[in-house]
């Protein structure tokens, strides 16, 4: 009988995670309905907290949210734990707003190829590539009519 690996945790492969501005949430349910991991928990005030133990970091919640910057995907390396954002917001709204601003406020917004924004995930790598004169992209099967382009 097949069974799950007891040591694998879904969030360990996550590269991005959502941060939520609960003050701007309109309680539309779209993040909760659309999340492929069912990681959003309904809270007593009808907002939704992302359970970081279940989130894979796909960014669907950010993409479907109708409120600009209510849900923002941030690089996983910015975080030290999977603590509840809603609990932090509930305990001290001013401190949470400061934390939220520190996580997303000073990072440039970039568009990923599939349309979701991320905050600075590849900035350093791109700068190094541009400083070296760009990167070479190969299209086609190497050795068989491959076309090279430097960008």
DSSP file (Angstrom, degrees, kcal/mol; ACC not computed):
  #  RESIDUE AA STRUCTURE BP1 BP2  ACC     N-H-->O    O-->H-N    N-H-->O    O-->H-N    TCO  KAPPA ALPHA  PHI   PSI    X-CA   Y-CA   Z-CA
    1    1 A X              0   0    0      0, 0.0     2,-0.1     0, 0.0     0, 0.0   0.000 360.0 360.0 360.0 123.4    0.0    0.0    0.0
    2    2 A X        -     0   0    0      1,-0.0     2,-0.3     0, 0.0     0, 0.0  -0.379 360.0-179.8 -66.3 145.4    1.5    3.3   -1.0
    3    3 A X        -     0   0    0     -2,-0.1     2,-0.1     0, 0.0     3,-0.0  -0.958  30.0 -89.8-142.9 164.4    1.9    5.9    1.7
    4    4 A X        -     0   0    0     -2,-0.3     2,-0.6     1,-0.1     3,-0.0  -0.350  43.0-104.2 -73.0 150.6    3.2    9.4    2.1
    5    5 A X    >   -     0   0    0      1,-0.2     3,-0.6    -2,-0.1    -1,-0.1  -0.663  27.9-152.4 -71.4 117.6    6.8   10.2    3.0
    6    6 A X  T 3  S+     0   0    0     -2,-0.6    -1,-0.2     1,-0.2    -2,-0.0   0.633  90.5  50.5 -71.3 -11.1    6.6   11.2    6.7
    7    7 A X  T 3  S+     0   0    0      2,-0.0     2,-0.4    -3,-0.0    -1,-0.2   0.654  86.1  95.0-100.6 -18.4    9.6   13.4    6.4
    8    8 A X    <   -     0   0    0     -3,-0.6     2,-0.5     3,-0.0     3,-0.1  -0.605  53.5-167.0 -79.5 130.4    8.7   15.5    3.3
    9    9 A X    >   -     0   0    0     -2,-0.4     3,-1.9     1,-0.1     4,-0.3  -0.979  19.2-139.9-116.9 126.8    7.1   18.9    4.1
   10   10 A X  G >  S+     0   0    0     -2,-0.5     3,-1.4     1,-0.3     4,-0.2   0.857  99.0  57.6 -53.7 -42.3    5.5   20.7    1.1
   11   11 A X  G >  S+     0   0    0     42,-0.6     3,-1.3     1,-0.3    -1,-0.3   0.627  85.3  81.2 -69.1 -11.6    6.7   24.1    2.1
   12   12 A X  G <  S+     0   0    0     -3,-1.9    -1,-0.3     1,-0.3    -2,-0.2   0.680  94.3  46.4 -70.5 -15.5   10.4   23.1    2.1
   13   13 A X  G <  S+     0   0    0     -3,-1.4    -1,-0.3    -4,-0.3     2,-0.2   0.375  86.0 120.0-102.4   2.5   10.5   23.5   -1.7
   14   14 A X    <   +     0   0    0     -3,-1.3    43,-0.2    41,-0.2     3,-0.1  -0.461  35.4 179.0 -72.2 135.5    8.7   26.9   -1.7
   15   15 A X  S    S+     0   0    0     41,-0.4    61,-2.9     1,-0.2    62,-0.4   0.598  71.1  33.0-107.3 -19.2   10.7   29.8   -3.2
   16   16 A X  E     -A   75   0A   0     59,-0.3     2,-0.3    40,-0.3    59,-0.2  -0.933  64.9-167.8-132.6 155.5    8.0   32.5   -2.7
   17   17 A X  E     -A   74   0A   0     57,-2.3    57,-2.8    -2,-0.3     2,-0.3  -0.996  24.8-111.4-143.5 149.6    5.4   33.0   -0.1
   18   18 A X  E     -A   73   0A   0     -2,-0.3     2,-0.4    55,-0.2    55,-0.2  -0.571  22.0-163.2 -79.5 139.8    2.3   35.3    0.2
   19   19 A X  E     -A   72   0A   0     53,-2.3    53,-2.4    -2,-0.3     2,-0.4  -0.965  16.0-145.5-115.8 143.4    2.2   38.2    2.6
   20   20 A X  E     -A   71   0A   0     -2,-0.4     2,-1.1    51,-0.2    51,-0.2  -0.908  15.3-150.6-120.1 131.3   -1.2   39.6    3.3
   21   21 A X    >>  -     0   0    0     49,-3.1     3,-1.5    -2,-0.4     4,-0.7  -0.812  18.0-174.2 -93.8  93.1   -2.4   43.1    4.1
   22   22 A X  T 34 S+     0   0    0     -2,-1.1     3,-0.4     1,-0.3    -1,-0.2   0.752  76.9  66.3 -63.8 -25.1   -5.4   42.3    6.2
   23   23 A X  T 34 S+     0   0    0      1,-0.2    -1,-0.3    -3,-0.1    47,-0.1   0.758 107.5  39.5 -68.3 -23.7   -6.4   46.0    6.4
   24   24 A X  T <4 S+     0   0    0     -3,-1.5    -1,-0.2    46,-0.1    -2,-0.2   0.506  85.8 120.3-102.9  -5.5   -7.2   46.0    2.7
   25   25 A X     <  -     0   0    0     -4,-0.7    -3,-0.0    -3,-0.4    -5,-0.0  -0.383  44.6-165.3 -63.1 131.1   -8.8   42.5    2.4
   26   26 A X        -     0   0    0     -2,-0.1    -1,-0.1    41,-0.0    -4,-0.0   0.297  37.6-121.1-100.2   7.5  -12.4   42.7    1.1
   27   27 A X        +     0   0    0      1,-0.1    -2,-0.1    21,-0.1    20,-0.0   0.875  59.2 150.8  58.5  43.3  -13.1   39.2    2.2
   28   28 A X        -     0   0    0      1,-0.1    -1,-0.1     4,-0.0    19,-0.1   0.631  50.5-134.4 -81.4 -14.8  -14.0   38.1   -1.3
   29   29 A X     >  +     0   0    0     17,-0.1     4,-2.7     1,-0.1     5,-0.2   0.375  69.0 122.2  78.5  -3.0  -13.0   34.4   -0.7
   30   30 A X  H  > S+     0   0    0      1,-0.2     4,-2.4     2,-0.2     5,-0.2   0.877  73.2  49.0 -63.9 -37.8  -11.0   34.2   -4.1
   31   31 A X  H  > S+     0   0    0      2,-0.2     4,-1.6     1,-0.2    -1,-0.2   0.932 114.5  46.5 -63.9 -43.6   -7.7   33.3   -2.4
   32   32 A X  H  4 S+     0   0    0      1,-0.2    -2,-0.2     2,-0.2     8,-0.2   0.900 116.6  43.3 -64.8 -43.8   -9.4   30.6   -0.4
   33   33 A X  H  < S+     0   0    0     -4,-2.7    -1,-0.2     1,-0.2    -2,-0.2   0.884 118.6  43.5 -69.9 -39.7  -11.4   29.2   -3.3
   34   34 A X  H  < S+     0   0    0     -4,-2.4     2,-0.2    -5,-0.2    -2,-0.2   0.666  80.6 112.4 -85.8 -18.5   -8.5   29.3   -5.8
   35   35 A X    ><  -     0   0    0     -4,-1.6     3,-1.0    -5,-0.2     5,-0.1  -0.384  53.6-156.4 -63.5 119.7   -5.6   27.9   -3.7
   36   36 A X  T 3  S+     0   0    0     -2,-0.2    -1,-0.2     1,-0.2    -2,-0.0   0.692  94.7  47.8 -69.7 -16.4   -4.5   24.5   -5.0
   37   37 A X  T 3  S-     0   0    0      0, 0.0    -1,-0.2     0, 0.0    -2,-0.1   0.431 101.8-130.5-100.8  -1.5   -3.1   23.6   -1.6
   38   38 A X    <   +     0   0    0     -3,-1.0    -2,-0.1     1,-0.1    17,-0.1   0.905  57.8 146.6  51.4  43.9   -6.2   24.7    0.4
   39   39 A X        +     0   0    0     15,-0.1    12,-3.4     2,-0.1     2,-0.5   0.551  32.2  98.7 -90.2  -6.6   -3.7   26.6    2.6
   40   40 A X  E     -B   50   0B   0     10,-0.2     2,-0.4    -8,-0.2    10,-0.2  -0.709  57.3-159.0 -87.6 127.4   -6.0   29.5    3.5
   41   41 A X  E     -B   49   0B   0      8,-3.0     8,-2.4    -2,-0.5     2,-0.4  -0.866  19.4-123.3-103.0 135.1   -7.8   29.3    6.9
   42   42 A X  E     -B   48   0B   0     -2,-0.4     6,-0.2     6,-0.2     2,-0.2  -0.648  30.7-151.9 -76.7 127.3  -10.9   31.3    7.5
   43   43 A X    >   -     0   0    0      4,-2.8     3,-2.4    -2,-0.4    -1,-0.0  -0.542  29.0 -99.3 -98.2 166.1  -10.4   33.5   10.6
   44   44 A X  T 3  S+     0   0    0      1,-0.3    -1,-0.1    -2,-0.2    -2,-0.0   0.766 123.9  52.8 -57.2 -27.6  -13.0   34.7   13.1
   45   45 A X  T 3  S-     0   0    0      2,-0.1    -1,-0.3     1,-0.0     3,-0.1   0.313 120.5-108.7 -91.1  10.1  -13.2   38.2   11.3
   46   46 A X  S <  S+     0   0    0     -3,-2.4   -17,-0.1     1,-0.3    -2,-0.1   0.532  81.8 122.1  74.5   9.6  -13.8   36.5    7.9
   47   47 A X        -     0   0    0    -19,-0.1    -4,-2.8   -21,-0.0     2,-0.5  -0.397  62.2-116.5 -85.9 178.2  -10.3   37.3    6.6
   48   48 A X  E     -B   42   0B   0     -6,-0.2     2,-0.4    -2,-0.1    -6,-0.2  -0.972  18.1-158.5-126.9 126.2   -8.0   34.5    5.4
   49   49 A X  E     -B   41   0B   0     -8,-2.4    -8,-3.0    -2,-0.5     2,-0.6  -0.856  22.1-127.1-100.4 134.0   -4.7   33.5    6.9
   50   50 A X  E     -B   40   0B   0     -2,-0.4     2,-0.9   -10,-0.2    35,-0.4  -0.712  17.0-139.5 -81.9 120.5   -2.2   31.6    4.7
   51   51 A X    >>  -     0   0    0    -12,-3.4     3,-1.8    -2,-0.6     4,-1.4  -0.710  11.5-160.9 -80.4 106.9   -1.1   28.4    6.6
   52   52 A X  T 34 S+     0   0    0     -2,-0.9    -1,-0.2    30,-0.4    31,-0.1   0.608  84.8  68.1 -71.0 -11.0    2.6   28.3    5.7
   53   53 A X  T 34 S+     0   0    0     29,-0.2   -42,-0.6     1,-0.1    -1,-0.3   0.706 113.1  31.3 -75.4 -19.4    2.8   24.6    6.6
   54   54 A X  T <4 S+     0   0    0     -3,-1.8    -2,-0.2   -15,-0.2     2,-0.2   0.622  94.3 105.7-110.3 -19.3    0.6   23.9    3.5
   55   55 A X     <  -     0   0    0     -4,-1.4   -41,-0.2   -16,-0.2    -5,-0.0  -0.421  43.5-170.9 -71.9 133.1    1.5   26.7    1.1
   56   56 A X        -     0   0    0     -2,-0.2   -41,-0.4   -43,-0.1   -40,-0.3   0.497  43.5-118.5 -98.2  -5.9    3.7   25.7   -1.9
   57   57 A X        +     0   0    0    -43,-0.2   -42,-0.1   -42,-0.1   -41,-0.1   0.777  62.2 146.6  80.7  27.3    4.2   29.3   -3.0
   58   58 A X        -     0   0    0      1,-0.1   -41,-0.1   -43,-0.0    15,-0.0   0.769  53.5-132.3 -71.8 -26.3    2.6   29.1   -6.4
   59   59 A X     >  +     0   0    0    -43,-0.1     4,-2.0    13,-0.0     5,-0.1   0.508  66.7 127.6  89.1   4.2    1.2   32.7   -6.3
   60   60 A X  H  > S+     0   0    0      1,-0.2     4,-2.1     2,-0.2     5,-0.2   0.897  71.9  57.1 -60.2 -39.6   -2.3   31.9   -7.5
   61   61 A X  H  > S+     0   0    0      1,-0.2     4,-1.3     2,-0.2    -1,-0.2   0.907 107.8  46.6 -58.9 -43.0   -3.7   33.8   -4.5
   62   62 A X  H  4 S+     0   0    0      1,-0.2    -1,-0.2     2,-0.2    -2,-0.2   0.898 111.4  52.5 -65.0 -40.1   -1.9   36.9   -5.5
   63   63 A X  H  < S+     0   0    0     -4,-2.0    -2,-0.2     1,-0.2    -1,-0.2   0.848 114.3  40.3 -67.0 -35.0   -3.0   36.6   -9.1
   64   64 A X  H  < S+     0   0    0     -4,-2.1     2,-0.2    -5,-0.1    -1,-0.2   0.642  85.7 110.8 -91.2 -14.1   -6.7   36.2   -8.3
   65   65 A X     <  -     0   0    0     -4,-1.3     4,-0.1    -5,-0.2     5,-0.1  -0.433  55.4-156.1 -65.5 125.2   -6.9   38.8   -5.5
   66   66 A X  S    S+     0   0    0     -2,-0.2     2,-0.6     2,-0.1    -1,-0.2   0.607  72.4  82.7 -78.5 -10.3   -9.0   41.8   -6.8
   67   67 A X  S >> S-     0   0    0      1,-0.0     3,-1.9     2,-0.0     4,-0.5  -0.845  87.6-119.7-100.3 119.9   -7.3   44.2   -4.3
   68   68 A X  T 34 S-     0   0    0     -2,-0.6     4,-0.1     1,-0.3    -2,-0.1  -0.343  92.2  -1.8 -60.5 129.8   -4.0   45.6   -5.5
   69   69 A X  T 34 S+     0   0    0      2,-0.3    -1,-0.3    -4,-0.1     3,-0.2   0.629  94.6 117.3  63.9  18.2   -1.1   44.7   -3.1
   70   70 A X  T <4 S+     0   0    0     -3,-1.9   -49,-3.1     1,-0.3     2,-0.5   0.907  86.2  26.8 -75.2 -43.6   -3.4   42.9   -0.7
   71   71 A X  E  < S+A   20   0A   0     -4,-0.5     2,-0.4   -51,-0.2    -1,-0.3  -0.985  79.2 178.7-118.8 124.6   -1.5   39.7   -1.3
   72   72 A X  E     -A   19   0A   0    -53,-2.4   -53,-2.3    -2,-0.5     2,-0.4  -0.989  25.7-131.4-129.2 130.7    2.1   40.0   -2.4
   73   73 A X  E     -A   18   0A   0     -2,-0.4    46,-0.4    44,-0.3     2,-0.3  -0.675  29.8-173.9 -81.2 131.0    4.5   37.2   -3.1
   74   74 A X  E     -A   17   0A   0    -57,-2.8   -57,-2.3    -2,-0.4    46,-0.1  -0.941  34.7 -89.0-127.6 146.4    7.8   37.6   -1.4
   75   75 A X  E >   -A   16   0A   0     44,-0.5     3,-2.0    -2,-0.3   -59,-0.3  -0.278  32.9-130.9 -55.8 132.5   11.1   35.6   -1.7
   76   76 A X  G >  S+     0   0    0    -61,-2.9     3,-2.0     1,-0.3    -1,-0.1   0.778 101.9  72.0 -57.2 -30.0   11.1   32.8    0.9
   77   77 A X  G 3  S+     0   0    0    -62,-0.4    -1,-0.3     1,-0.3    -2,-0.1   0.641  83.5  71.2 -65.0 -12.4   14.6   33.8    2.0
   78   78 A X  G <  S+     0   0    0     -3,-2.0     2,-0.3    25,-0.0    -1,-0.3   0.556  92.6  71.4 -76.4  -7.9   13.1   36.9    3.7
   79   79 A X    <   -     0   0    0     -3,-2.0     3,-0.1    -4,-0.1     0, 0.0  -0.813  52.2-170.5-119.0 151.0   11.5   34.6    6.4
   80   80 A X  S    S+     0   0    0     -2,-0.3     2,-0.3     1,-0.1    -1,-0.1   0.580  74.2   8.9-109.6 -16.7   12.7   32.6    9.4
   81   81 A X        -     0   0    0      2,-0.1    -1,-0.1     0, 0.0     0, 0.0  -0.877  69.2-108.9-152.0-178.1    9.6   30.7   10.3
   82   82 A X        +     0   0    0     -2,-0.3   -30,-0.4    -3,-0.1   -29,-0.2  -0.075  56.9 156.0-109.4  31.4    6.0   29.8    9.3
   83   83 A X        -     0   0    0      1,-0.1     2,-0.3   -31,-0.1   -31,-0.1  -0.159  52.9 -92.0 -61.6 153.0    4.3   31.8   12.0
   84   84 A X     >  -     0   0    0      1,-0.2     4,-1.5   -33,-0.1    -1,-0.1  -0.501  27.2-160.7 -68.5 122.8    0.7   33.0   11.4
   85   85 A X  H  > S+     0   0    0    -35,-0.4     4,-2.5    -2,-0.3     5,-0.2   0.875  92.4  56.1 -69.6 -37.3    0.6   36.4    9.8
   86   86 A X  H  > S+     0   0    0      1,-0.2     4,-3.0     2,-0.2     5,-0.2   0.909 105.4  50.9 -62.6 -42.2   -3.0   36.9   11.0
   87   87 A X  H  > S+     0   0    0      2,-0.2     4,-2.2     1,-0.2    -1,-0.2   0.910 111.0  48.7 -61.8 -41.7   -2.0   36.2   14.6
   88   88 A X  H  X S+     0   0    0     -4,-1.5     4,-1.9     2,-0.2     8,-0.3   0.911 113.9  46.4 -63.8 -41.9    0.7   38.8   14.4
   89   89 A X  H  < S+     0   0    0     -4,-2.5    -2,-0.2     1,-0.2    -1,-0.2   0.907 112.1  50.8 -65.6 -42.9   -1.7   41.3   12.8
   90   90 A X  H  < S+     0   0    0     -4,-3.0     3,-0.3     1,-0.2    -2,-0.2   0.881 111.8  47.4 -63.7 -39.3   -4.4   40.6   15.4
   91   91 A X  H  < S+     0   0    0     -4,-2.2     2,-0.2     1,-0.2    -1,-0.2   0.888 134.6   2.0 -71.8 -40.1   -2.0   41.1   18.3
   92   92 A X     X  -     0   0    0     -4,-1.9     4,-2.4    -5,-0.2    -1,-0.2  -0.707  59.6-175.1-154.5  93.6   -0.4   44.4   17.1
   93   93 A X  H  > S+     0   0    0     -3,-0.3     4,-2.3    -2,-0.2     5,-0.2   0.865  87.8  50.7 -61.9 -39.1   -1.7   46.0   13.9
   94   94 A X  H  > S+     0   0    0      2,-0.2     4,-1.9     1,-0.2    -1,-0.2   0.921 112.0  46.5 -66.6 -43.4    0.8   48.8   13.9
   95   95 A X  H  > S+     0   0    0      1,-0.2     4,-2.3     2,-0.2    -2,-0.2   0.883 112.0  52.0 -65.8 -37.4    3.8   46.4   14.4
   96   96 A X  H  X S+     0   0    0     -4,-2.4     4,-3.2    -8,-0.3    -2,-0.2   0.915 107.4  51.8 -64.8 -42.0    2.4   44.1   11.6
   97   97 A X  H  X S+     0   0    0     -4,-2.3     4,-2.5     1,-0.2    -1,-0.2   0.893 110.3  49.2 -62.1 -39.1    2.1   47.0    9.2
   98   98 A X  H  X S+     0   0    0     -4,-1.9     4,-2.1     2,-0.2    -1,-0.2   0.920 112.9  47.3 -63.8 -44.2    5.7   47.9    9.9
   99   99 A X  H  X S+     0   0    0     -4,-2.3     4,-1.9     2,-0.2    -2,-0.2   0.924 112.4  49.7 -61.5 -46.3    6.7   44.2    9.3
  100  100 A X  H  X S+     0   0    0     -4,-3.2     4,-2.2     1,-0.2     5,-0.4   0.915 110.6  49.4 -60.5 -45.6    4.6   44.1    6.1
  101  101 A X  H  X S+     0   0    0     -4,-2.5     4,-2.6     1,-0.2     5,-0.5   0.887 109.8  52.0 -62.1 -39.7    6.2   47.3    4.8
  102  102 A X  H  < S+     0   0    0     -4,-2.1     4,-0.3     1,-0.2    -1,-0.2   0.863 111.2  48.1 -65.0 -35.3    9.7   46.0    5.6
  103  103 A X  H  < S+     0   0    0     -4,-1.9    -2,-0.2    -5,-0.1    -1,-0.2   0.890 135.5   4.8 -73.2 -39.7    9.0   42.7    3.7
  104  104 A X  H >< S+     0   0    0     -4,-2.2     3,-0.8    -5,-0.1    -3,-0.2   0.618 106.5  85.8-121.6 -16.7    7.5   44.3    0.5
  105  105 A X  T 3< S+     0   0    0     -4,-2.6    -3,-0.2    -5,-0.4    -4,-0.1   0.824  96.9  33.5 -65.0 -38.3    7.8   48.1    0.7
  106  106 A X  T 3  S+     0   0    0     -5,-0.5     2,-0.4    -4,-0.3    -1,-0.2   0.312  95.3  99.1-104.8   9.7   11.3   48.8   -0.6
  107  107 A X  S <  S-     0   0    0     -3,-0.8     2,-0.0     1,-0.0    13,-0.0  -0.804  75.9-115.3 -99.9 136.8   11.6   46.0   -3.2
  108  108 A X        -     0   0    0     -2,-0.4    12,-0.6     1,-0.1     2,-0.5  -0.360  26.5-122.5 -67.3 146.8   11.0   46.6   -6.9
  109  109 A X  E     +C  119   0C   0     10,-0.1     2,-0.3    11,-0.1    10,-0.2  -0.795  34.3 179.7 -91.1 128.7    8.0   45.0   -8.5
  110  110 A X  E     -C  118   0C   0      8,-1.6     8,-1.5    -2,-0.5     2,-0.5  -0.903  25.2-123.7-125.7 154.0    8.9   42.8  -11.4
  111  111 A X  E     -C  117   0C   0     -2,-0.3     6,-0.2     6,-0.2     2,-0.1  -0.878  19.6-143.1-103.0 126.7    6.7   40.7  -13.7
  112  112 A X    >   -     0   0    0      4,-3.0     3,-2.2    -2,-0.5     6,-0.0  -0.421  33.0-102.6 -77.5 162.8    7.4   37.0  -14.0
  113  113 A X  T 3  S+     0   0    0      1,-0.3    -1,-0.1     2,-0.1    -2,-0.0   0.773 121.9  52.9 -61.3 -26.9    6.9   35.5  -17.5
  114  114 A X  T 3  S-     0   0    0      2,-0.1    -1,-0.3     1,-0.0     3,-0.1   0.296 123.5-100.7 -94.6  11.0    3.6   33.9  -16.4
  115  115 A X  S <  S+     0   0    0     -3,-2.2     2,-0.2     1,-0.3    -2,-0.1   0.232  81.9 120.9 100.2 -13.7    2.2   37.2  -15.1
  116  116 A X        -     0   0    0     -5,-0.1    -4,-3.0     1,-0.1    -1,-0.3  -0.576  57.7-126.4 -84.1 148.9    2.7   37.0  -11.4
  117  117 A X  E     -C  111   0C   0     -6,-0.2     2,-0.3    -2,-0.2   -44,-0.3  -0.608  25.7-175.3 -87.3 152.6    4.8   39.7   -9.6
  118  118 A X  E     -C  110   0C   0     -8,-1.5    -8,-1.6    -2,-0.2     2,-0.8  -0.949  27.9-115.7-139.5 165.6    7.7   38.8   -7.4
  119  119 A X  E    S-C  109   0C   0    -46,-0.4   -44,-0.5    -2,-0.3   -10,-0.1  -0.775  76.0 -48.5-109.9  89.6    9.9   40.9   -5.2
  120  120 A X  S >  S+     0   0    0     -2,-0.8     3,-0.8   -12,-0.6     4,-0.4   0.694  78.2 149.7  70.8  22.7   13.5   40.8   -6.3
  121  121 A X  T 3  S+     0   0    0      1,-0.2     4,-0.1     2,-0.1     3,-0.1   0.872  81.6  19.1 -60.2 -39.2   14.0   37.1   -6.7
  122  122 A X  T 3> S+     0   0    0      1,-0.1     4,-2.6     2,-0.1     5,-0.2   0.162  87.3 117.9-118.1  18.9   16.6   37.3   -9.4
  123  123 A X  H <> S+     0   0    0     -3,-0.8     4,-2.4     1,-0.2     5,-0.2   0.909  78.7  44.7 -54.1 -50.8   17.8   40.8   -9.1
  124  124 A X  H  > S+     0   0    0     -4,-0.4     4,-2.2     1,-0.2    -1,-0.2   0.907 114.2  49.1 -64.0 -42.9   21.4   40.0   -8.3
  125  125 A X  H  > S+     0   0    0      1,-0.2     4,-2.2     2,-0.2    -1,-0.2   0.908 112.5  48.0 -63.7 -42.1   21.7   37.3  -11.0
  126  126 A X  H  X S+     0   0    0     -4,-2.6     4,-2.6     2,-0.2     5,-0.2   0.906 110.0  51.8 -65.9 -41.8   20.3   39.6  -13.7
  127  127 A X  H  X S+     0   0    0     -4,-2.4     4,-2.5    -5,-0.2    -1,-0.2   0.921 110.4  48.8 -61.2 -43.7   22.6   42.5  -12.7
  128  128 A X  H  X S+     0   0    0     -4,-2.2     4,-1.4     2,-0.2    -1,-0.2   0.915 111.9  49.2 -62.2 -43.0   25.6   40.2  -13.0
  129  129 A X  H  <>S+     0   0    0     -4,-2.2     5,-3.0     1,-0.2    -2,-0.2   0.916 112.5  47.1 -63.0 -43.5   24.5   38.9  -16.4
  130  130 A X  H ><5S+     0   0    0     -4,-2.6     3,-1.4     1,-0.2    -1,-0.2   0.888 109.0  54.6 -66.5 -38.6   23.9   42.4  -17.7
  131  131 A X  H 3<5S+     0   0    0     -4,-2.5    -1,-0.2     1,-0.3    -2,-0.2   0.804 107.1  52.2 -63.7 -28.8   27.3   43.6  -16.4
  132  132 A X  T 3<5S-     0   0    0     -4,-1.4    -1,-0.3    -3,-0.2    -2,-0.2   0.413 132.0 -91.5 -87.4   1.3   28.9   40.8  -18.3
  133  133 A X  T < 5S-     0   0    0     -3,-1.4    -3,-0.2    -4,-0.2     2,-0.2   0.603  73.8 -66.8 101.3  12.7   27.2   41.8  -21.5
  134  134 A X      < -     0   0    0     -5,-3.0     2,-0.3    -6,-0.2    16,-0.1  -0.490  59.9 -77.0 105.3-175.6   24.1   39.7  -21.4
  135  135 A X        -     0   0    0     -2,-0.2    16,-2.7    14,-0.0     2,-0.5  -0.921  34.8-119.9-125.9 152.9   23.3   36.0  -21.5
  136  136 A X  E     -D  150   0D   0     -2,-0.3     2,-0.5    14,-0.2    14,-0.2  -0.798  23.0-162.5 -95.6 132.3   23.2   33.6  -24.5
  137  137 A X  E     -D  149   0D   0     12,-3.3    12,-1.9    -2,-0.5     2,-0.5  -0.955   4.4-154.4-113.9 130.0   19.9   31.8  -25.2
  138  138 A X  E     -D  148   0D   0     -2,-0.5     2,-0.5    10,-0.2    10,-0.2  -0.909   7.2-166.6-106.1 127.5   19.9   28.7  -27.4
  139  139 A X  E     +D  147   0D   0      8,-2.6     8,-2.4    -2,-0.5     2,-0.2  -0.951  54.3  16.2-112.9 131.1   16.7   27.8  -29.2
  140  140 A X  E    S-     0   0D   0     -2,-0.5     2,-0.5     6,-0.2     6,-0.1  -0.532 106.4 -36.6 106.3-175.3   16.4   24.4  -30.8
  141  141 A X  E >  S-D  144   0D   0      3,-0.6     3,-2.5    -2,-0.2     5,-0.3  -0.756  70.7-107.7 -87.4 123.7   18.3   21.2  -30.4
  142  142 A X  T 3  S+     0   0    0     -2,-0.5    -1,-0.1     1,-0.3    -2,-0.1  -0.239 104.3  15.1 -53.7 132.3   22.0   21.8  -29.9
  143  143 A X  T 3  S+     0   0    0      1,-0.0     2,-0.5     3,-0.0    -1,-0.3   0.275 112.3  84.7  87.3 -10.9   24.0   20.8  -33.0
  144  144 A X  E <  S-D  141   0D   0     -3,-2.5    -3,-0.6     1,-0.0    -1,-0.0  -0.776 121.8 -48.3-127.0  87.3   20.9   20.7  -35.2
  145  145 A X  E    S+     0   0D   0     -2,-0.5     2,-0.2     1,-0.2    -3,-0.1   0.805  81.4 174.1  58.5  32.7   20.0   24.1  -36.5
  146  146 A X  E     -     0   0D   0     -5,-0.3     2,-0.4    -6,-0.1    -6,-0.2  -0.490  19.4-148.7 -70.1 138.9   20.3   25.7  -33.0
  147  147 A X  E     -D  139   0D   0     -8,-2.4    -8,-2.6    -2,-0.2     2,-0.4  -0.926   7.4-153.0-111.6 135.1   20.0   29.5  -33.1
  148  148 A X  E     +D  138   0D   0     -2,-0.4     2,-0.4   -10,-0.2   -10,-0.2  -0.853  14.0 178.3-110.5 142.3   21.9   31.6  -30.5
  149  149 A X  E     -D  137   0D   0    -12,-1.9   -12,-3.3    -2,-0.4     2,-0.5  -0.998  19.0-144.4-142.3 136.8   20.9   35.0  -29.3
  150  150 A X  E      D  136   0D   0     -2,-0.4   -14,-0.2   -14,-0.2   -16,-0.1  -0.897 360.0 360.0-103.3 128.3   22.5   37.3  -26.7
  151  151 A X              0   0    0    -16,-2.7   -17,-0.2    -2,-0.5   -15,-0.1   0.338 360.0 360.0-123.6 360.0   20.1   39.3  -24.5
